[in-house]
Amino acid sequence: MQTISYTPKGVCSRHMEIDVEDGVIQAVRVVGGCSGNLQGISSLLVGMTTDEAIRRMEGIRCGVKPTSCPDQLSKALKSAQ
């Protein structure tokens, strides 16, 4: 099992950890940010392949910000590929 540890930039969340095994997301933990939304996103990602998660989340913006927590999660996953 690989644990990706990532410090997001430009968003409210402060730290992300993603457990991946054989290209499939096993768990997601996010410190900071919008708790309910991130718990929901984290739950939905479990069992999804990293490629599919990147495809679905990459480029999502938060209001006028050029990024979002989902976009930062995609960057975390890409950093480990």
PEJO-V792057 format. One record per backbone hydrogen bond with DSSP energy under -0.5 kcal/mol. NH is the residue of the N-H (numbers start at 1). CO is the residue of the C=O. Records with the same first field share a line. If there is no record, write none. Layout:
NH->CO, CO
This chain:
2->20
4->2, 18
5->3
6->4, 16
8->6
14->31
15->31
16->6
17->29
18->4
19->27
20->2, 18
21->24
24->21
25->48
26->19
27->19
29->17
31->15
32->30
33->12
35->33
38->34
39->35
40->36
41->37
42->38
43->39
44->40
45->41
46->42
47->25
48->45
50->23
53->49
54->50
55->51
56->52
57->53
58->54
60->57
62->67
63->61
65->62
72->68
73->69
74->70
75->71
76->72
77->73
78->74
79->75
80->76, 77
81->78
